[in-house]
Amino acid sequence: MSNNNDKVPELSASEFEDFSKKGIVLIDFFAEWCMPCLMMSPVIDELSEQFKGKIKFGKINVGDGQEIAKKFNVSSIPHFIIFKEGEIVDEIIGAVSAEDLEEKLKKLIK
């Protein structure tokens, strides 16, 4: 897991499998050249702090994790997939407000 000072870890394909199996997990599919992705990054970092211990957050660089992106039909980024116990419970395609994302996450932990 590379962590170059990011709060949310960037996951490899092998790390992703274990990471997304248990609990509630939000995966941020992104690319370093994607401006909306870069704009969402601090939002995801902030939410990971807010929901620490309740929701796990991880990132997949679609350039490095093409097989995972393909598996989940990620064709537009940013693309967020929320898993609960390894099953997809929600997907968000495109940039979204911090408030909207926060509301979706709050509903999952109730």
C-alpha positions in Angstrom: 0.0 0.0 0.0 1.6 3.2 -1.0 0.8 6.1 1.3 2.9 9.0 0.1 1.4 11.2 2.8 -2.2 10.6 1.5 -4.7 9.9 4.3 -6.4 7.3 2.1 -4.3 4.4 0.9 -3.8 3.6 -2.7 -4.5 -0.1 -3.2 -3.0 -2.7 -5.5 -5.1 -5.4 -7.0 -4.1 -8.0 -4.3 -4.7 -5.5 -1.5 -8.1 -4.5 -2.8 -9.5 -8.0 -2.5 -8.9 -8.2 1.3 -9.5 -4.6 1.9 -13.1 -4.6 0.4 -14.3 -7.9 2.0 -15.3 -6.7 5.5 -17.3 -3.8 6.8 -18.3 -0.8 4.8 -15.7 0.3 2.3 -15.6 3.2 -0.2 -13.2 2.8 -3.1 -12.2 5.9 -5.1 -11.3 5.0 -8.7 -9.2 7.9 -10.0 -6.3 9.0 -12.3 -3.6 11.5 -11.5 -4.4 13.4 -14.8 -8.1 13.7 -13.9 -9.0 17.2 -12.6 -12.3 16.2 -11.0 -10.5 13.3 -9.3 -7.9 15.7 -7.9 -10.7 18.0 -6.7 -12.4 15.1 -4.9 -9.2 13.8 -3.2 -9.3 16.3 -0.2 -13.0 15.5 0.2 -12.3 11.8 0.4 -9.4 12.4 2.8 -11.7 14.5 5.1 -14.5 12.0 5.0 -12.1 9.2 5.8 -11.2 11.1 9.0 -14.8 11.8 9.8 -15.9 8.2 9.4 -12.7 6.6 10.9 -13.5 3.3 12.6 -16.8 3.1 10.8 -16.0 3.1 7.1 -12.7 2.2 5.4 -11.6 4.3 2.4 -9.2 3.2 -0.4 -8.1 4.4 -3.8 -7.5 2.6 -7.0 -5.5 4.4 -9.7 -7.2 3.2 -12.9 -3.9 3.4 -14.8 -2.3 0.9 -12.4 -5.5 -1.1 -11.5 -7.0 -1.6 -15.0 -8.1 -5.1 -14.2 -10.1 -4.0 -11.1 -11.6 -1.0 -13.0 -12.6 -3.3 -15.8 -14.1 -5.9 -13.4 -16.4 -3.1 -11.9 -17.1 -1.5 -15.3 -15.4 1.8 -14.4 -15.3 3.8 -17.6 -15.7 7.3 -16.2 -13.8 8.8 -13.3 -14.0 9.8 -10.6 -16.0 6.7 -9.8 -16.8 5.7 -6.2 -18.0 2.2 -5.3 -19.3 1.5 -1.8 -19.1 -2.1 -0.6 -20.7 -3.6 2.5 -19.3 -7.0 3.5 -17.8 -7.4 0.0 -21.1 -6.6 -1.9 -21.7 -3.4 -3.9 -24.3 -1.2 -2.1 -23.9 2.0 -4.0 -22.0 3.7 -6.9 -21.4 7.3 -7.6 -20.0 8.3 -11.0 -18.5 11.8 -11.4 -17.6 14.5 -8.9 -20.2 14.9 -6.1 -20.5 17.4 -3.3 -19.0 16.6 0.1 -22.5 16.9 1.6 -24.1 14.5 -0.7 -21.4 11.9 -0.2 -21.5 12.4 3.5 -25.3 11.8 3.6 -25.0 8.6 1.6 -22.3 7.3 4.0 -24.3 8.3 7.1 -27.3 6.3 5.9 -25.0 3.2 5.5 -23.8 3.2 9.1 -27.3 3.6 10.7 
